[in-house]
Structures are given as C-alpha cells and as structure tokens.
Amino acid sequence: MNFKKVIIYDHKILFNILDELKENFQLSIVYVDKKNIHETKKVDGDNLIISKSIQNEFKNNLVLDKNPIKLGKLIELINLKLIKEKFISQSDIPIGLYKLNLNSRKISRNNTVTDLTEREINLIIFLRDSPVAVKIDTLQKEVWDYGAKLETHTVETHIYRLRKKIKDIFGDDHFILSSKEGYSIK
C-alpha cells in the first residue's frame, strides 16, 4: 500500500510544520478537523491519519499523544509507519479466492487459515504467475532447481500433499488443476 495522503486530524500546528516540509515526504499533506472529517473516512485505506489521540474509526492511524516531539523523531515515526504499511501490503498476495501471506507463511480464505512450507509457497507463486499450465520438468527446474532429466516424483508428491491440505482445510478440490499441458492454479 502506498498512501496517497498524510492527513493531519485536528492538529493545526503539526499541519503547519509538516506543510512547510512536505517536499521531504513526497506525499500530499492535508488538514482536516471535526467539521470535515467525514470526507476522510471515505478514503481511509489510502491515507495515513495523524492525530493527537486514537481514532478507532481509522485504519491507518498514527497517534502523537506526547508533546513536545522533536522534528527528527516525528519524521522517523511517519517513515516507520509508511514502511510498515508498505511491508504488510506487499506480503499479501491474492491467489484466486485465497490470500497468501508471505511473512506468516499462511494461506487463507474467509476466516479459515493454514500454514504452508516455503516450497509450497514457491510452487503456488510460480503456478500463479505462469500464464499457461506448467509441466513437471519445468517445475523441477524452476522451483526445485533439479535438472530436467532427473527422474523423480518430488513434484507430483508435493502437489498431491498440497492439494490434500487445501481440500482438508478449505474443501477445495480444484485449487491446483492438472491437464495434459501441466499444472495450473485457477
């Protein structure tokens, strides 16, 4: 997630300071108060809200409740919040009806979650990113780093176990599809 704006909520002095320094942030900085806060709620996910107290109605809220604060510390807090949100958003990868979290090594659908191994994650991502079905020898070479001539059932075994895990946890028989062209993810 890349924030579109930093919104300063009901803290005019902070807004004035950051407005003077906005070229250092490469972000748009906007001031809102209690009168026009309803407009901010419509686009909360795209914004970082900085306020004096916790604003539970906002998802991305940075609270500055200790004053005074050194300018360097303020910039550090803003940068940390932006980096953290970017890291979190980049770790979630959509896979059809599922969400794959690279940081936690979990795949989820609705409120159901299961753990994955590093190899399962690599296999899922490779199949998802492939525009066509992938043959076993390609998976051996690209995901397992084996030679194409090597005779092994490693790929089939991993796919069988992953399919079983997805079926047992999510009830999905069609997560990894197979055809004469190879394997694919819907």
Buried (B, 14 or more C-beta within 10 A) or exposed (E): BEBBBBBBBBBEEBBEBBEEEEEEBEBEBBBBEEEEBEEBEEEBEBBBBBBBEEBEEBBBBBEBEEEEEEEEEBBEBBEEBBEEBEEEEEEBBEBEEBBBBBEEBBBBBEEEBBEBEEEBBBBBBBBBEBEEBBBBBBBBBBBBEBEEEEEEEBBEEBBEEBBEBBEEBBEBEEBBBEEEEBBBBE
